[in-house]
Amino acid sequence: QVQLVESGGGLVQAGGSLRLSCAASGSIFSIYNMGWYRQAPGKQREWVATITSGASTNYVDSVKGRFTISRDNAKNTVYLQMNNLKPEDTAVYYCNADILTTARSRTSWWGQGAQVTVSS
C-alpha cells in the first residue's frame, strides 16, 4: 500500500555533512507527522526529529543546532540535513511517517533504514 524509500546515507569524516531523504509513495491520502529515528549498534532505536504537517519541528537535544528536518509536501518527502557530524551520530537512520491511506486507514510507516557512519 505505502512505501517509504530512504537515500543519502554514507561514510563521512567528523565535522562533515550528509543529507538524508525519504520519499513516501503508494495509496496516500494525507501525511501527518514525519520524522527520523536512529539506532546505533547495541542500542535501542531513538527518536531524532519530527516535523508536523504544518512544518513545526522538534529535535532531540543531542542534534539541536546541527540537524535540520524539512519536508516537501508536493513530493511526499522528508529530509534530514546533518551538519557537523560526530562519531556518536553513527547509526542506521530510519524515517517514519503517519499516513492516512486512500482506504482511510491511518498507520505509522517506516523506511528501510540508511547507514550513516562518521569517522573520527
C-alpha beads as a LAMMPS data file, in Angstrom:
LAMMPS data file: protein, C-alpha beads

120 atoms
119 bonds

1 atom types
1 bond types

-500.0 500.0 xlo xhi
-500.0 500.0 ylo yhi
-500.0 500.0 zlo zhi

Masses

1 110.0

Atoms # bond

1 1 1 0.000 0.000 0.000
2 1 1 2.617 2.507 1.097
3 1 1 6.387 2.566 0.732
4 1 1 8.989 4.811 2.330
5 1 1 12.306 4.758 0.468
6 1 1 15.368 6.356 2.029
7 1 1 18.528 7.583 0.362
8 1 1 21.592 9.629 1.177
9 1 1 23.460 7.686 3.837
10 1 1 27.175 7.048 3.709
11 1 1 30.587 7.474 5.278
12 1 1 31.807 10.916 6.296
13 1 1 34.560 12.342 8.472
14 1 1 33.772 14.090 11.714
15 1 1 32.692 17.656 11.041
16 1 1 31.245 16.739 7.672
17 1 1 27.678 16.800 6.384
18 1 1 25.146 14.416 4.923
19 1 1 21.573 14.800 3.743
20 1 1 19.046 12.008 4.092
21 1 1 15.881 11.834 2.019
22 1 1 12.782 9.697 2.470
23 1 1 10.089 9.555 -0.194
24 1 1 6.661 8.122 0.509
25 1 1 4.622 6.571 -2.284
26 1 1 1.553 4.437 -2.778
27 1 1 -2.055 4.807 -1.695
28 1 1 -1.560 8.036 0.236
29 1 1 -4.428 10.361 1.062
30 1 1 -2.657 12.523 3.590
31 1 1 0.588 12.575 5.593
32 1 1 0.656 13.929 9.117
33 1 1 3.854 13.921 11.189
34 1 1 7.091 12.780 9.546
35 1 1 10.245 12.048 11.447
36 1 1 13.618 10.439 11.794
37 1 1 14.887 7.862 14.265
38 1 1 18.263 6.187 14.594
39 1 1 19.672 3.012 16.031
40 1 1 23.325 2.625 16.915
41 1 1 24.914 -0.818 17.321
42 1 1 23.893 -2.399 20.602
43 1 1 21.469 0.414 21.441
44 1 1 17.746 0.960 21.264
45 1 1 16.205 2.978 18.468
46 1 1 15.946 6.636 19.494
47 1 1 13.888 9.497 18.167
48 1 1 15.885 12.221 16.404
49 1 1 13.480 14.762 14.911
50 1 1 9.864 15.340 13.908
51 1 1 8.147 17.727 11.533
52 1 1 4.393 18.229 11.565
53 1 1 2.151 18.785 8.562
54 1 1 2.283 22.460 9.493
55 1 1 6.109 22.398 9.438
56 1 1 6.654 22.681 13.178
57 1 1 9.833 20.890 14.195
58 1 1 11.306 19.244 17.251
59 1 1 14.712 17.695 17.877
60 1 1 16.444 15.544 20.432
61 1 1 18.852 17.713 22.415
62 1 1 21.955 15.966 21.080
63 1 1 21.335 17.154 17.493
64 1 1 19.896 20.633 18.083
65 1 1 21.801 23.234 16.115
66 1 1 23.394 20.592 13.876
67 1 1 20.495 18.739 12.203
68 1 1 17.583 20.241 10.275
69 1 1 14.426 18.371 9.339
70 1 1 12.291 19.604 6.445
71 1 1 9.610 18.290 4.127
72 1 1 8.274 18.788 0.627
73 1 1 4.578 18.017 0.764
74 1 1 4.223 18.065 -3.019
75 1 1 6.773 15.244 -3.220
76 1 1 5.702 13.424 -0.023
77 1 1 9.332 13.616 1.027
78 1 1 11.082 14.355 4.293
79 1 1 14.724 15.373 4.594
80 1 1 17.325 15.399 7.338
81 1 1 20.251 17.742 6.808
82 1 1 23.046 16.701 9.149
83 1 1 25.932 19.102 9.706
84 1 1 28.961 18.994 11.978
85 1 1 28.584 15.243 12.282
86 1 1 30.183 13.455 15.213
87 1 1 31.258 9.813 15.606
88 1 1 28.413 9.336 18.083
89 1 1 25.961 10.096 15.261
90 1 1 26.927 6.793 13.649
91 1 1 23.765 4.708 13.323
92 1 1 21.162 3.356 10.974
93 1 1 18.685 6.155 10.361
94 1 1 15.010 5.347 9.801
95 1 1 12.314 7.655 8.533
96 1 1 8.791 7.406 9.854
97 1 1 5.519 8.827 8.602
98 1 1 1.997 8.924 9.997
99 1 1 -0.118 8.298 6.895
100 1 1 -3.807 8.211 6.105
101 1 1 -4.291 5.952 3.097
102 1 1 -6.926 6.284 0.426
103 1 1 -8.730 3.448 2.203
104 1 1 -8.950 5.797 5.225
105 1 1 -6.593 3.658 7.280
106 1 1 -4.177 5.643 9.435
107 1 1 -0.894 3.887 10.186
108 1 1 2.714 4.622 11.034
109 1 1 5.088 3.537 8.275
110 1 1 8.863 3.020 8.358
111 1 1 11.635 3.309 5.815
112 1 1 14.177 0.554 5.246
113 1 1 16.989 2.388 7.026
114 1 1 20.099 4.225 5.841
115 1 1 23.545 3.673 7.320
116 1 1 25.396 6.779 8.458
117 1 1 28.981 6.274 9.576
118 1 1 31.071 9.126 10.963
119 1 1 34.790 8.519 11.294
120 1 1 36.957 10.366 13.791

Bonds

1 1 1 2
2 1 2 3
3 1 3 4
4 1 4 5
5 1 5 6
6 1 6 7
7 1 7 8
8 1 8 9
9 1 9 10
10 1 10 11
11 1 11 12
12 1 12 13
13 1 13 14
14 1 14 15
15 1 15 16
16 1 16 17
17 1 17 18
18 1 18 19
19 1 19 20
20 1 20 21
21 1 21 22
22 1 22 23
23 1 23 24
24 1 24 25
25 1 25 26
26 1 26 27
27 1 27 28
28 1 28 29
29 1 29 30
30 1 30 31
31 1 31 32
32 1 32 33
33 1 33 34
34 1 34 35
35 1 35 36
36 1 36 37
37 1 37 38
38 1 38 39
39 1 39 40
40 1 40 41
41 1 41 42
42 1 42 43
43 1 43 44
44 1 44 45
45 1 45 46
46 1 46 47
47 1 47 48
48 1 48 49
49 1 49 50
50 1 50 51
51 1 51 52
52 1 52 53
53 1 53 54
54 1 54 55
55 1 55 56
56 1 56 57
57 1 57 58
58 1 58 59
59 1 59 60
60 1 60 61
61 1 61 62
62 1 62 63
63 1 63 64
64 1 64 65
65 1 65 66
66 1 66 67
67 1 67 68
68 1 68 69
69 1 69 70
70 1 70 71
71 1 71 72
72 1 72 73
73 1 73 74
74 1 74 75
75 1 75 76
76 1 76 77
77 1 77 78
78 1 78 79
79 1 79 80
80 1 80 81
81 1 81 82
82 1 82 83
83 1 83 84
84 1 84 85
85 1 85 86
86 1 86 87
87 1 87 88
88 1 88 89
89 1 89 90
90 1 90 91
91 1 91 92
92 1 92 93
93 1 93 94
94 1 94 95
95 1 95 96
96 1 96 97
97 1 97 98
98 1 98 99
99 1 99 100
100 1 100 101
101 1 101 102
102 1 102 103
103 1 103 104
104 1 104 105
105 1 105 106
106 1 106 107
107 1 107 108
108 1 108 109
109 1 109 110
110 1 110 111
111 1 111 112
112 1 112 113
113 1 113 114
114 1 114 115
115 1 115 116
116 1 116 117
117 1 117 118
118 1 118 119
119 1 119 120
